[in-house]
Amino acid sequence: MTLTEYVASLSQNPYFGAGFGLFGIGAGAAILRKGFQTSMILFRRHCMITLEVPCRDKSYQWLLHWITQKGAKQTQHLSVETSFLQKDTGQIKTKYDFIPSVGQHFFRYGGTWIRVDRTREQQTIDLHMGIPFEHVTLTAFGRNKEIYYNILEDARTMALKQHEGMTVMYTAMGSEWRTFGHPRKRRPLHSVILRSGLTEKILTDCLDFIDNPNWYTDRGIPYRRGYLLYGPPGCGKSSFITALAGQLEYNICVLNLSERGLTDDRLNHLLSVAPQQSIILLEDIDAAFVSREDTPKQKAAFEGLNRVTFSGLLNCLDGVASTEARIVFMTTNYLERLDPALIRPGRVDMKEYVGYCDQAQVELMFLRFYKDAGDHAKSFAQKVMDYKKDVSPAQIQGYFMFHKYSTPEEVLTNVGTIWTLG
């Protein structure tokens, strides 16, 4: 039998014909499916734009809240975030914020429909945040990235308005800065009474630093500023820094150098990624290190407290890799315990003593509590100075708090109890 006759006989076989037909249909369906998948990939690649925002990004929470408030208002799949807000009256109000839950959501922005996919990986833990890793993916038609830039800017603006008039405190958690507690209402600078001229001196220096970055750049000087406030406890060092941050509209990053696990590398990283427009506060700097001039016995008492070295701190403050556009405040109760290398110019540009009250300070503090008692204020201040000169603002304030319902006359007659209330 020739080949032609063999093929002709197969074509007349009904079983072969049915099988060939089924194969052709299957092959055709597979080709169509593959073509559709390829077309969708090409369509998404050239006709759609996608933005992924991971949970560790600063804009992640901003975006979730913005989507709920401005975008997917009609979504019925929500997660709740509970927080507590303190009113001016002192009452605590419970606040519930609803954000899009894990899943898919849709909203319209600027005439464009956007799909939101919030995904959570239960088996993967984000090492920075300590929570299951998750991300939000936005998908929209078109190729213009400007739409996502506008969305993120709107989300940032809305988040900033929530903290308008507030001071945000940050603390170091791992290798990142986290907000500590709730944002605080800005403390007026005039509410912290220091010796005459000191508040204005520091404020003027800070404003001059902030307003003149080009002056430093033109002269090749690192654009950073360091301050040291020293003096007895309870004299207003930390309170003044908090009020100054409010006046400058800055936030505060509190860094504890005695924290276990803090290393030189992590310290350098934290200083380099500190939030913009923030004051970095190193409180009680004397408790973190001993002076190189101290005895071996004194140094042994500090051994093992932390893993940050003194040379590491110095390099972070003004080394080759140290960041610029930075304001650092240090506080100490014992200036004599600090190593001279730490407080030399370039690392500490301004050292100011914040000490016990003088007569003018006591008088001004009296007037803050008893506004219409000018004559009594002078008498009270004179009595305090005659009784004992070493009195801190904290002691004076504590005395006024104890007598907050007393008359100015009653306050004058009990001056001697200021030093016994504590």
Secondary structure as UniProt FT lines:
FT   HELIX           3..11
FT   HELIX           14..47
FT   STRAND          48..54
FT   TURN            55..56
FT   HELIX           59..66
FT   HELIX           67..71
FT   TURN            73..74
FT   STRAND          78..86
FT   TURN            88..89
FT   STRAND          92..100
FT   STRAND          103..109
FT   TURN            110..111
FT   STRAND          112..125
FT   TURN            127..129
FT   STRAND          132..141
FT   HELIX           146..162
FT   TURN            163..165
FT   STRAND          166..167
FT   STRAND          169..173
FT   TURN            174..175
FT   STRAND          176..179
FT   STRAND          184..185
FT   HELIX           189..191
FT   TURN            196..197
FT   HELIX           198..211
FT   HELIX           213..218
FT   TURN            219..220
FT   STRAND          224..230
FT   TURN            233..234
FT   HELIX           237..248
FT   STRAND          251..254
FT   TURN            257..258
FT   TURN            260..261
FT   HELIX           264..272
FT   STRAND          278..282
FT   HELIX           285..287
FT   TURN            292..293
FT   HELIX           296..302
FT   TURN            303..304
FT   HELIX           310..318
FT   TURN            320..321
FT   STRAND          326..332
FT   HELIX           335..337
FT   TURN            340..343
FT   TURN            345..347
FT   STRAND          350..353
FT   HELIX           359..369
FT   TURN            371..372
FT   HELIX           374..387
FT   HELIX           393..402
FT   TURN            403..405
FT   HELIX           408..413
FT   HELIX           415..420
//
